[in-house]
């Protein structure tokens, strides 16, 4: 059986916004093993591990990075780790993004949903795929530093509900504005990660434009191994039948146009 449990060590941390942090860990065994969109189950000092999407990996330096938004005591625990402190993780887990056959990627992220898209854009850069990134924030104050995205060599657009950035409005509206004078082809992939209203918007937009779409879901995943089935979601097959699949095992990245959301 493939090894799943590793110990990683905090190497550096930086605050990106009032409630979000970039955590860099030393992990020569794990760095380079992830596909974009896969995740880790992380020991956050509680009874169960918590899922976090991989943000970046550097096999040459033996490093992996997580973007963490503080939303409760477990995420707060991670951001308060001391340099050099050890953390147990289960990884790499889940199914990631699939890039074969694409020449253009438009990625849309809302808040902390931007983090799992970072490694995706990095993989596109390595494969010569043209990329565009739309980042949605509630306010200018909560936006991440623009220089964070410079290594990706992507066209980046910041949107904010309250204004003050490139576009005033939510990330979905920014996507519509971006696409107003553009055409899509079978070589274009639309990818997104973020809150459910954004994913629903992007899915419906992809259906309307008849463009391929892959969505990374932010479900609560207790075991991360498909054993508890507590993270099951609905997926529609080509014949129209709906089945329940495990987000942690068959996902967290799915063909977005086949996902069936609770609001449908």
Buried (B, 14 or more C-beta within 10 A) or exposed (E): EEEEEBBBEBBEBEEBBEBBBBBBBBBEEBBEBBBBBBBBBBBBBEEEBBBBBBBBBBEEEBBBBBBBBBEEEBBBBBBEBEEEEEBEBBBBBBBBBBBEEBBBBBBBBBBBBBBBBBBBBBBBBEEEBBBBBBBBBEBEEBBBEEEBBEEBEBEBBBBBBEEEBBBEBBBBBBBBBBBEEEEBEEBBBBBBBBBBBBBBBBBBBBEEBEBBBBBBBBBEBBBBBBEBBEBBBBBBEEEEEEEEBBBBBBBBBBBBBBBBBEEE
